[in-house]
Amino acid sequence: MLIIFWLIVAFIICFFLCAFLIGIIKGIEMTPDEWRDFVEDYRREKKQKKESKRLYRSIESQAIAKYPGRANYRKRKAYIDKHL
């Protein structure tokens, strides 16, 4: 039983180690143009995620203002879903 546990742990460690090494190798093989594209895509995704969060918080605050109190959770949820 203990041997099976250690084998599973070893496979998990090996999997993550291999994934990490493959990521490093792919990073080394990228050309400067590919790196530039990769960084631009990362920044764009980060900006879109931030804007999406800001929009959700804005709609959520409007819902809270329209339906205050704990009892109106479902109404607020419906309002948020409607406006997203």
Phi and psi in degrees as GROMACS dihedral restraints (atoms count N, CA, C in turn):
[ dihedral_restraints ]
;  ai    aj    ak    al  type     phi  dphi    fc
    3     4     5     6     1   -67.8    20    10
    4     5     6     7     1   -35.1    20    10
    6     7     8     9     1   -65.3    20    10
    7     8     9    10     1   -40.9    20    10
    9    10    11    12     1   -62.8    20    10
   10    11    12    13     1   -42.5    20    10
   12    13    14    15     1   -59.5    20    10
   13    14    15    16     1   -47.1    20    10
   15    16    17    18     1   -67.5    20    10
   16    17    18    19     1   -33.2    20    10
   18    19    20    21     1   -65.1    20    10
   19    20    21    22     1   -43.0    20    10
   21    22    23    24     1   -63.3    20    10
   22    23    24    25     1   -43.9    20    10
   24    25    26    27     1   -61.9    20    10
   25    26    27    28     1   -42.1    20    10
   27    28    29    30     1   -64.3    20    10
   28    29    30    31     1   -40.8    20    10
   30    31    32    33     1   -64.5    20    10
   31    32    33    34     1   -40.8    20    10
   33    34    35    36     1   -64.1    20    10
   34    35    36    37     1   -46.2    20    10
   36    37    38    39     1   -62.1    20    10
   37    38    39    40     1   -42.8    20    10
   39    40    41    42     1   -62.9    20    10
   40    41    42    43     1   -41.9    20    10
   42    43    44    45     1   -60.6    20    10
   43    44    45    46     1   -49.7    20    10
   45    46    47    48     1   -69.2    20    10
   46    47    48    49     1   -34.4    20    10
   48    49    50    51     1   -65.2    20    10
   49    50    51    52     1   -43.6    20    10
   51    52    53    54     1   -64.7    20    10
   52    53    54    55     1   -42.0    20    10
   54    55    56    57     1   -62.9    20    10
   55    56    57    58     1   -40.2    20    10
   57    58    59    60     1   -64.3    20    10
   58    59    60    61     1   -44.7    20    10
   60    61    62    63     1   -66.4    20    10
   61    62    63    64     1   -39.3    20    10
   63    64    65    66     1   -63.4    20    10
   64    65    66    67     1   -40.2    20    10
   66    67    68    69     1   -61.8    20    10
   67    68    69    70     1   -42.2    20    10
   69    70    71    72     1   -65.1    20    10
   70    71    72    73     1   -43.7    20    10
   72    73    74    75     1   -63.0    20    10
   73    74    75    76     1   -43.6    20    10
   75    76    77    78     1   -65.1    20    10
   76    77    78    79     1   -35.9    20    10
   78    79    80    81     1   -65.3    20    10
   79    80    81    82     1   -38.6    20    10
   81    82    83    84     1   -68.6    20    10
   82    83    84    85     1   -36.3    20    10
   84    85    86    87     1   -77.4    20    10
   85    86    87    88     1   -10.6    20    10
   87    88    89    90     1   -72.1    20    10
   88    89    90    91     1   141.4    20    10
   90    91    92    93     1   -80.3    20    10
   91    92    93    94     1   164.8    20    10
   93    94    95    96     1   -58.0    20    10
   94    95    96    97     1   -36.5    20    10
   96    97    98    99     1   -65.8    20    10
   97    98    99   100     1   -41.2    20    10
   99   100   101   102     1   -64.2    20    10
  100   101   102   103     1   -38.9    20    10
  102   103   104   105     1   -62.4    20    10
  103   104   105   106     1   -44.0    20    10
  105   106   107   108     1   -60.6    20    10
  106   107   108   109     1   -45.5    20    10
  108   109   110   111     1   -62.2    20    10
  109   110   111   112     1   -42.0    20    10
  111   112   113   114     1   -61.8    20    10
  112   113   114   115     1   -45.7    20    10
  114   115   116   117     1   -66.4    20    10
  115   116   117   118     1   -41.2    20    10
  117   118   119   120     1   -62.2    20    10
  118   119   120   121     1   -44.0    20    10
  120   121   122   123     1   -62.2    20    10
  121   122   123   124     1   -41.7    20    10
  123   124   125   126     1   -62.1    20    10
  124   125   126   127     1   -45.2    20    10
  126   127   128   129     1   -65.7    20    10
  127   128   129   130     1   -39.9    20    10
  129   130   131   132     1   -63.1    20    10
  130   131   132   133     1   -44.8    20    10
  132   133   134   135     1   -63.3    20    10
  133   134   135   136     1   -40.3    20    10
  135   136   137   138     1   -64.1    20    10
  136   137   138   139     1   -41.7    20    10
  138   139   140   141     1   -66.0    20    10
  139   140   141   142     1   -42.2    20    10
  141   142   143   144     1   -63.8    20    10
  142   143   144   145     1   -39.2    20    10
  144   145   146   147     1   -64.6    20    10
  145   146   147   148     1   -40.9    20    10
  147   148   149   150     1   -64.9    20    10
  148   149   150   151     1   -44.0    20    10
  150   151   152   153     1   -65.0    20    10
  151   152   153   154     1   -38.8    20    10
  153   154   155   156     1   -63.4    20    10
  154   155   156   157     1   -42.9    20    10
  156   157   158   159     1   -61.7    20    10
  157   158   159   160     1   -43.0    20    10
  159   160   161   162     1   -63.2    20    10
  160   161   162   163     1   -42.2    20    10
  162   163   164   165     1   -63.1    20    10
  163   164   165   166     1   -43.8    20    10
  165   166   167   168     1   -62.5    20    10
  166   167   168   169     1   -43.7    20    10
  168   169   170   171     1   -63.8    20    10
  169   170   171   172     1   -37.6    20    10
  171   172   173   174     1   -63.7    20    10
  172   173   174   175     1   -47.4    20    10
  174   175   176   177     1   -65.6    20    10
  175   176   177   178     1   -38.1    20    10
  177   178   179   180     1   -64.2    20    10
  178   179   180   181     1   -41.3    20    10
  180   181   182   183     1   -66.6    20    10
  181   182   183   184     1   -35.7    20    10
  183   184   185   186     1   -64.2    20    10
  184   185   186   187     1   -40.2    20    10
  186   187   188   189     1   -65.8    20    10
  187   188   189   190     1   -39.8    20    10
  189   190   191   192     1   -66.4    20    10
  190   191   192   193     1   -38.8    20    10
  192   193   194   195     1   -66.9    20    10
  193   194   195   196     1   -36.3    20    10
  195   196   197   198     1   -78.3    20    10
  196   197   198   199     1   -37.9    20    10
  198   199   200   201     1  -124.9    20    10
  199   200   201   202     1    78.7    20    10
  201   202   203   204     1   -75.2    20    10
  202   203   204   205     1   162.2    20    10
  204   205   206   207     1    94.2    20    10
  205   206   207   208     1   162.1    20    10
  207   208   209   210     1   -74.4    20    10
  208   209   210   211     1   -28.8    20    10
  210   211   212   213     1   -70.5    20    10
  211   212   213   214     1   -16.8    20    10
  213   214   215   216     1   -99.2    20    10
  214   215   216   217     1    27.1    20    10
  216   217   218   219     1   -59.9    20    10
  217   218   219   220     1   -45.2    20    10
  219   220   221   222     1   -65.5    20    10
  220   221   222   223     1   -37.8    20    10
  222   223   224   225     1   -65.6    20    10
  223   224   225   226     1   -41.7    20    10
  225   226   227   228     1   -63.1    20    10
  226   227   228   229     1   -43.9    20    10
  228   229   230   231     1   -60.9    20    10
  229   230   231   232     1   -43.0    20    10
  231   232   233   234     1   -65.0    20    10
  232   233   234   235     1   -39.5    20    10
  234   235   236   237     1   -62.6    20    10
  235   236   237   238     1   -45.1    20    10
  237   238   239   240     1   -63.4    20    10
  238   239   240   241     1   -46.2    20    10
  240   241   242   243     1   -62.5    20    10
  241   242   243   244     1   -36.7    20    10
  243   244   245   246     1   -66.3    20    10
  244   245   246   247     1   -38.7    20    10
  246   247   248   249     1   -91.3    20    10
  247   248   249   250     1    -4.3    20    10
